[in-house]
Amino acid sequence: MIVSQKFNLFSISQDYVSYMMDAAQRSVLYWDVMRRRGNQYWEYMGKEAPHVLQFDYQLLMDGRTLPQSVNYGIVKIIPPSGIVVDDRKRPFVVIDPRAGHGPGIGGFKPQSEIGEALRAGHPCYYIGFSPLPQPGQTIDAVIDAWEAFIQRVAELHADADGKPAVIGNCQAGWALMMLAAKVPDLCGPIILVGSPLSYWAGVRGINPMRYSGGLLGGSWLTALTSDLGHGKFDGAWLVANFENLNPANTLWTKQYNLYANIDTEGSRYLDFERWWGGHVILNSEEIQYIVDNLFVGNKLSCGEMVSEDEVHLDLRKIRSPIVCFCSKGDNITPPQQALGWILDLYRNDDDLIASEQTIVYSVHANVGHLGIFVAGNVAKKEHQEFAENIDLIDCLPFGLYEAVFEKISANTYNAELAEGGYVTRFERRSLNDIRAMGGNSPEDERCFATVSRLSEVNNGLYRNMAQPFVRAMTTETSAETLRHLHPLRLSYELISDRNPLMHPLARAAEQVVVNRQPAAADNIFLQWEKGFSDWMQFGLESFKEWRDMLSEQMFFMTYQQPLLQALLGLQAVDGSSRKHPGQDSDRIAFVRKRMGELKERMDKGDPTVATLRAMLYVSLPENAADKRCFAMLRRIRDEKGEKMSLSEFKELVREQFSMLRLDEKKAISMIPEMLKNHEHESAKLFDYVRKVATAGGQLHEEGQKRLSQMERVFAEKN
């Protein structure tokens, strides 16, 4: 017994000595990484156009040379060695968010949006920006510059099979939608990644960031911050908002993970911090426009915005297929904010289809906001599948779809038709599927509408009573000083070689690396350290939950008061405070005319049209488009040597779908008429119908019935 106790005491003392040596060495290495982070920050911010793009590129257009000068530019991505692109394929254009950070996150590493598009054989372009805006730069000027950029790409690829596909990340997504509403025929498919469009939307108890505008009294604080910045808004404040969402990660977990794994984590940490700390500047006009019209006003998804040149920015005008990729784990752009705009614009599914829009959505189960852009597993799945199936997305009939990814296995039917590691299906959905994700009640909407009204009042009071004095006291020197004193910037600037106290760290770190003595994984003191870390994380997460609950309660306790709502002009009636855009009389007339034209042309067409109509008719009950079916179609096209372009095929698909939706019985009855004098081809044409319809597997009962019906139709002697 005595021997055992001595042995345990000896073992514990050994663990203690080993742990203290390890902890001391890790501390030196940790602070050396922070020193290198500061040096990296100064180097990054010293560049004219800093970015984290990991691909070589050639400058295509500089936005500073445009009539309305902006700090944006577009470059052509040079494919890495071993990757060959096909100029006949549509180009991809990736636009990064200017929401506090610098550019390049869409091509942050080989497994990224740009990397996967290149691997799929598509030429790639990238729209980025420099840290400082041009004098007088506005959001409208930025959107006009993007139009010039994308138009230039389209001209360079005039022979490509489809218009450029454009990816808008986060903030770039809503700006891209504004551009597409202004110039509906500019883009091919639009992919929105983590992009908020319905800013009031959310679920109680889950989405606390949407309450910020109300708790701060509206957008007057944005104006004050811009005035203190001498007409410029420091993007570090936006980054601080993101960090405040998760204090456990910001204050502890991220840093402890570096400290605990200092031997392997340093490079990855520095790579990410190069982007995370690359704070940029916005003009006061830009940030005020964003906060007033979007974050607080929520005007975009309700069709209330008008461009500077008086173009009504109605998202229902967009002719491009729209892909919305979001995540349940995203606390910055939750699914309700990424998809709620669909419910803001459309009352029912027929309304969406009548507007001739195709919308695809995909909701990830748990990845966070940044993971949508940078996670390698997301790139290898969702971004890869979007790139490989971009032509299928472009050809989908009008309506709402969900992208469903099924990993290929030994039991996958026709696996050879599915490129990549997944079988992708675009399954038809209803607006009720979006509603089922949760959202605001009419009472909640009135609270957010009250915030919008109060913001206008407070902003007006500030501009008339305080702004002249603030601007009179502010100079460019004082503004620059305030920027350097921002807590986030200080954390980078002070811990660098510009601080003489940091100089000994580099030499000390070199010595530690040579004499590194990590503690054993089963060291009891190391286990206690990890336990302490878990408790710190738990405590900070508990604080976050309490803070968010209190914020939500304060928000609704304040803004649901009938007296405040009445004082701000909201009527005490049961009508909704959310304005839904009404039907445009010209649009109604167009739809009626279109229906008449479709009815008149139902008996027009050749055997190719008849075959495609039959394919759609058989596939309708499946309520999905399968990538294997599209691959089979392409295989048949190549075998027949047909020269139909993708755009022609898309128009034909949508026209035949519309005919079937308008009058299915009549549309099918016209197939024999289109097959007249082509009886010798009927058996082969039906074989095409069967191959395409069953490429994704066995049909359901109704689909099988329709396939048998088409077999009889194609066998008839006309």
N, C-alpha and C positions, 0 to 999 in steps of 0.2 A: 504494500500500500504506500509506504514511504517512498520507495523507488519510483512508483507510478506518479506520485505527486511531483517529485523532483523532475521526472521526465517531462511532465506536462508544463511545469514552470519553465524548464529549459526550452521546450518547443515554442512556448508563447513568447519568450524573450527573443528567440531567434526570429520569429515572425515579426515582432515589433521592430527589431533592427532592420530587417529586410524591407519592411513596409516604409519606415521612415526614410531609408535611402531611396527607395522607389518614388515616394511622394515628393521628396526634394528634387530629384532629377526630373520628374514629370512637370513640376512647377517651373523649373528653368526652361524646359522645352516648350511648355505652354506659352510662357510670356515671350519666348523667342518667336513663336508662330505669330503672336499678336503684334510683335515688332515688325515682322516681315509683312504682315497684313497692312500695317500703317505705311510702310515703304511702297507696297504695291498700290495703295490708295493714291499716294502722291504721284507715283509714276502714271497711273491710269488717268487721273484728273489733269495731268499736265499735257495730255495728248489733245490734238485739235478735234479728233473724232474717235474717242475711245469706245471700245466695244469688246464683247467676249465671243465674237463669232470665231469658230474654229475651222472655217473653210477659207481657202484662197478666193479672191474675187477681183473683178474689174469694175471700176466706176462706170455706170451707164448714163446717169443724169444727176446733176447737182441742183437741188431745189433752190439754192441761193441765187441761181441765174435766171429763175423764172420771173415773169412780170410781177407776181406777188411773192416776194422772197420768203422762203421758209428754211428752217434748219434741218430739213429732210433730204435724203438722197436715196437712189436705188442702185444696187450693184448686181452684176451677174456672177453667180457662184460658179467657180471652176471645179468640175468634178474631181475628187481625189483619184489617185492612181488605182486602176483596177475597176473603176466604175464608168460605164459607157451610157450616155444619154442618147435618146432618139428624138431628133428635132421634129419628127412627125407627131410626137405626142404633145398634148397640151402642156404649156409651161405652168409652173407653180410660182406664186409670189407670196412670200411670208412677210407679214408686217408685225413688228414687235410693239409692245405697249410702252407709251411714254407716261408712266404713272409713278414717277419718282426715281426709277432705276434707269440705267443706261441700256443701250440696245444689244442684241445678239443672242438673247435667250432661246430664240427659235432654232439657232444653229450652235448651241452651247457645246455640243459634243457630237460625235458621229451618229449615235443613236438619238435622233432628234427629228423634228418636223422636216427640216431641210435634208437631213441624211436619209430619211426613209423615202422622200420624194425622189431623190437622186437614185437610190437603189431600185426604185420602180421604173427608172429610165426616163424621168421627166426633167427637162431643163428647169433650173431653179433661179429665182431672183429674190433679192432681199431688200426691204425698205427699212432703213435705219435713220438715226438722227444724231446731231451733235449736242453737247450739253447746254449751250446757250441758244435761246430763240432769237430770231431776227427781229429787229425793231418793228413794232406794229403787227406782228404775226398773230393770226386768229385761227380758230378751228376751221372756219370756212376756207381760209387760204391753204391750210394743210390738206383738206379734202380735195381741193382743186389740184394741188400738186400730185396727190396720189392718182387722180384721174389721168394726168399727163404721163405719169410713170407707167401705169398699167396699159395705157393706150400705146405707149412706145413698145412695151413688151409684145402686145398683140400685133403690132406692125412687124416686129422682128420675126414673129412666128405666124405669119399670115397663112402659111400652108399647113399649119398644125391642125389636127383633127379635134378642134374644140377651142373655145375661148380660154384665157388664163384662169386657172383655179387660184383663188386668193384665200390665204389663211390670216385671220385677224385674232391676235392673242389679247385677251383681257380688254384693256382700254381701246386697243386698236379695233376690236370687234364692233363696238357700237359706232365708231367713226366710219368703219367700212360699210356698215348697214346704211348710214346716212348717205355715203357716196353712191351705193347701189340704188337707193331710193331716188337720188337726184339724177343718176345716169343709168337707167335700168338695163340697157343693153351692153354695158361695158364689160362685165365679168362673166366668167363661167361659174361653176359651183363656188359658193362661199362657205368657208369653214370657220365657225366662231368657237374659240377655245377659251373656256372660262370667262366668257364675256357677259357682263350684266346689261340687260336691256329694259327690265321692269324693276325699277329701283325700290319701290315700296314693298314689293312682294316678299314673302317669307312665311315662317311658321313661328308662332309664339314659343319662347323658350329655347329657340335654336339659333336664330339669326340676329344677334345683337347689334351688328354694325349699322343696320338700317335705322337705328334710333339716334345715331350720332347727330344728325342734322337738327332734330327736334330738341335734344338735350343742350345743344349749343346755341339755340335760338335762331337757327337758320344760317344764311350765307354771309352775314355781316362780318363774321370772324375771318372768313376768307379774304374779304376786301381789306380788312385791317392788316392781315398778314402780308398781303401784296403791297400795301402802302408802306409798311415798315421795310419792305424789300425794295423800295424805290421803283415800284412798277413791275417787280418780278416776284414770283412765288417759288420758294425753295421746295424742291421735290422731297427733301429729307422729311418734311412734315407728313407727306403721304406715306413714306416708308415707316415712320413712327406709328402711324395709325395701324398699319399692318402688324407691326410688332406688338402693339398693345392688345391685339386680339388674343394672343396666347402668351401671357406673361411667364408661364412655366417654361416654355421653350426659349423665350427671349432671355429671361433672367437666369435660367439654370441649365435646362436640358442640353441646349445646343453647345454651351460652353463646357459643361461637364463631359459630354460625349467626346469633345476634343481632348480634354485633360485625361480622361480615362483611357483613351486609345491614341495617345499622342505619338506612338511609334509608327502608326499606319494612317492616321486620319488627317495629318497636316496638309498634304497636297490637295485632297478633296475639299477641305475646309477653305483653303486659300482660293481655289478655283471658284467656289461659289461666292465667297466674300468679294471677289473682284467685281462681280455683277451686283451683289446686294448692296455694296457700299458705293456704287457708281452713281451718286445722286445728281440729278439734272434739274434744270430750271425751266419754269413755264412763265410766259407773260401773264400779267394780271388779267388781261382780256380773255385768255384761254381758260384759266382755272375758274374764273367767275362764270363764264359761259357754261362750263361743265357742271359746276355746283348748282347754279340757278335752274338750268334747263333739264338736267339729268338727275343728279343725286337727290336734290330736294324737290324740284318741279315735276320730275317724271313725265316729261312732255313727249319724249320720242316715241314710246310705245302707244301713245294715245293719238298720234298723228297731229300734234299741235305745233310742230316746229317748221320754220320757214328759213331757208338759207338767205345769205346776204343779197344774192341776186334774185330773191323772191320766188324761189322754187319751193313748192310745198313738199316737205320730206315725209311722205306717207309710205310706210314700209310695205303696204299692200301693192305698191307699184313695182316692187322688185321682181324681176323675171328669172333671176338665177335660182337654182336649187340652193337651199340654206341648210347647212349641217351645224347643229348646236351640240357641242361636247362639253359636258359639265360633270360635277361629282357631288355625291352626298357628303363627302368629307371636306368640301370646300367651304370655309367659313367666310370667304370674301365674296364669292359669287356662287351662292347655293343654287340648286336646280330651279327653285321658284323664280329667282331673278334672271336666270338664263333662259327660261322657257315661258315665264308668265306673260311676255309680250304677245304670245300667240292668242291667249285668252283676252288680252286687252283689245286686240284688233278684230277677232272673229267671234261671232256668237255661237256658231255651230260648224260642223264639218262641211256642210254644203256651201256655206259662206266662204270657207277657205278654198275649196275646189273651184268655186265660181270665180275667185280672184286669180286662178291659174298659178297657184303657188305650190311648190314642192318643198316640204320641210322634213328633215331627218334629225332625230336627236339620239344621243347616247348618254346614259347616266352611269358614271363609274361608281362603284360601291363605296370606296373609302379614300381614294387618293386626295391629297390636299391641293390647294390652289397652285402652288408652285410645281407640284408633281405633275400636273396636267401638261406643263411645258417641258420639264426637265427629266422626269423619271424615265429610265431606260426601258422598264417593263411596259410603260404606257406607249412609248415610241414603237416598240417591237410588236405591239398589238393594235391599238386603236389608230395611231398615226400611219402605220404601215398599211392597215386595211383600208383606211380612207384614201390613201394614195393609189393603191392597187385597184380600187373599185370606183375611182372618180368618174369614169365614163358611164358606168352603170348608174351612179347617183344622178348624173346629168340627164339620163334618159328615163328616170322614174316618172310615171304618170303623176298628175297633180294629186296632192293630199299630204297627210301626216304619216310619218313612218318612224319606227324605232330600229336602230342598227343593233343586231344581235350577232355576237361572235361565238362560234362553237369551235373548240380546238379539234383539229383533224386527228383522228385515231385510226386504228386498223379496221374499224367497222364503218368508217365514213364512206358513204356511197359516192361513186364517181370522184374520188379524192384527186385524181389526176387533173380534173377541171378546176380545182381550187388552188390557185397559186398562194404561196405563203403558208403560214401555219394554222390558218383558221378558215372555216366556212362562214362567210358573212351573208346574213339574210336581212333584208329591209322589210320588216313586218308592219303592215298597215295598222295605225292606231287612231283613236278618236280623241277629241278634245277632252272627253271625260277622263282619259288616262292622265292628262296633264293636271286636271282638277284634283284627281285622286292623290297627287303629291302634296296637297295642302296649300293653303294660302290665306289671304285676309278675308275677314268678314266685312260686310258693309260698314259696320261700326269702326273697324280698324282703318278702312279706307278714309273715313271721315277724319280720323285722327291725323293721318298723313297729309290730307288735304289742308287741314288746319295748320300744320307745320309750314306748308308751302305758302299759305297766305301770311302767316306771321313772319316768315323769312322776308317777304317783300316789304312788310312794314318796317322791320328792324333794319333791313338793308337801306331803305330810304331814309330812316332817321339817322343812321350812321353817316351816310353820304352827305346829308345836309348839315348835320350838327357837329360831327367830329372829323370827318375826312379832311377838310381844308387845313385843320391844325396839324394833323398827323403828317400830311404831305409837306407842310411848311417846315417841319422839324426834321425831316428825313433827307439824307444825302446818300449818294452812292457809296461813300466811305462807311457811313453808319450801317447801311444795308449789308455791305460785304462783311463788316465786323459781326453783325448778328448771325450771318450765315456760318461764319467760322465758329461761333459760340454755340451753335446748335449741338445738343448732347450727342446726337449720332455722329456728326462730323468730328466732334472733339474726341470721341472714342477711337477714331482712326488716326487723327492728326497728332494727338499727344503721345501715343505709343508707337513711335517710329524713330528713325535715326535722326530726325530733326530735333528730337529731345535728347540733350546730352546725357541724361540719366539712363537712357536705353543702350548706350554704346557698349557697356561691358557684357550685355546679354549675348551678343553674337559669339564672343570668345568663350563664354561660359557654356553655351549650348554645344559648341564644338567639343569641348572637353567631356561633357555629359555623354554625347553620342559615342565617343571612344570608350568610355568607362561605364556604359549603360548596364544597370543591374535591376531588371524588372522583378517585382515580387511574383511569387508563385500564385497561380489562379486560386488555390485553396487557402491562401493566407487569410487568417481570421480577421486581421485588421483591414485587409482589402475588402472582405465581405462586409464588415461593418461600414466601410466607406460607401459601398454600393447601397446598403440599406439606408444610410443617411440620405443618399441622393434620391432614393425612392420616396422617402418621407418629404424631402424638399419639394419634389415634383408634385406629390399629392397635396401638400399644403398650398402651393401656388395655384394648382388646378381648382382646389376648393375655393380659394379667394376669387378666382375667375368666375366660377359658377355663382358665387354670392354677388359679385359685382354686376354680372350680366342680369341676374334676376332683379336686383335693385334698380338697374337702369331701365329695364322693361317696365317695371311697376311705376317708376317715376314718369316715364314717357306717357303711359296710358292714363295715369291719374291726372296728369296735366292737360293732355290734349283731348280727352273725351268729355271735358266739362262743357255742357251745353251753352253756358254763358260765354265762354271764350270762343266757341265755334260761331255763335251768333254775332259777337262783336267783330269777328273777322269775315262776316258776310256769308257764312254757310247757313242755308235755310234749315230750320228744324222740321224737316219732312222726311219721309221714308225713301226719297229718291237717292240714287247713288251719287256720291261725290266724285266718282271717277267718270271722266268724260270718254265715252266710246265714240270713235270716229263714225260718222254716219255714212250712208251709201251715197256715192257720187252719181248724179243723174246721167252723166256721160258714160260712166261705167255700166250702169244698168242698161242703157241703150246698146252698148257694145255687146254685152252678154246676150241680149235678146237677138241681136243681129247674128251673132256667132251661132246661136242655137238654130236659127233658120238656115244658115249656110250648111251646117252639119247635116241637117235633115235632108237637104237637097242633094248632098253628095254621098249619101249612104250607099247608093247603087253604083257609084263610080269607083274604078280601080281595076288593077290587073291581078293576076294570080298571086303576086307577091303581097299585095295589100290584103287579099283574101286570106292568105296563109297567116299573116301577122295578126289579123283580126281574130282568126280562129285560135291562135296561140294565147292571145289575151283573154278570150272568152273562157278557155279551159282553165287558165291560171287564176282567174278572178276569185274563185272560192278559197284559194290558198291564202289570200290576203298577204302575200309576201313576194318579194323579188329576190331570187337566190343567185349568187355570183356564178354558180355552176351553170344555171340556165343561160345567163348572159354569155359565158364562155362558150357554150354550145352554139349559141346564135352566131358568134364570131367564127367558130369553126365551120359552120355551114356556109357563112358568107364567103369565107376564103375558098372553100371547095367549089362553090358556084362561080367564083371570080367576079362577084358583084362589086361595083364601084360606088355604092351609095355612101355618102359621107355620114359621119356621126350626127351632125346637125340635122341632116335630112331624115335620118332614121329616128332621131328624137322627135321631130315634128310629126312624123308618121305615127309613132307610138302614141303620142298624146292625142292626136286627132282620132285614132281608132278607139282609144280608151274613152274619149269624150262621147263618141257615137254610141258605144256600148252603154255608157252611163245614162245617156239621154233616152235611148229607146233600144234596149237590148234585143227584144224580139224582132224588131224590124231590121236591125243591123245584121243579125244572124241570117235572116231570111234572104238577104241580098248576096250572101256568099256564093250560092249557085250561079247567080247572074254574072259575077266576076270570073267564074271558072269556065264560062261558055267558050267553046272552041279550044279548050286546053285539057280535054279529058285524058289525053295520053300522059299528062303530067300529074294527074290527081293523086295517084298512089304515092308518088315520090314526095309531093307537097305535104300530104298527110303524114308521111314518115318524118318530115321536118317538124311538124306540129307535135308529134308524139315525142320525138327526141328532146325537144326544148322543154316541153311541159313536164317531162319525167326526169330531167337531168338532175334535179335536186332530190330525187327519191320518189317513192310511191305516192300517188295522189290520194287525197281524201275521197270519201264516197261521192260527194257532189262533183269534184273534179273528174273522177273516173267516169261518171255519167256523161259529163259534157264531152270528154274525150271520145266516148263511144258514139255520142251524137254526131260529132264532127267526122268520125270515120264513115258514118252513113252518108253525111252530106257530101264529102269528097268522093264517095263511091258512086253517087248518083250520076246518071247519064243525062246531060243537059241538052 
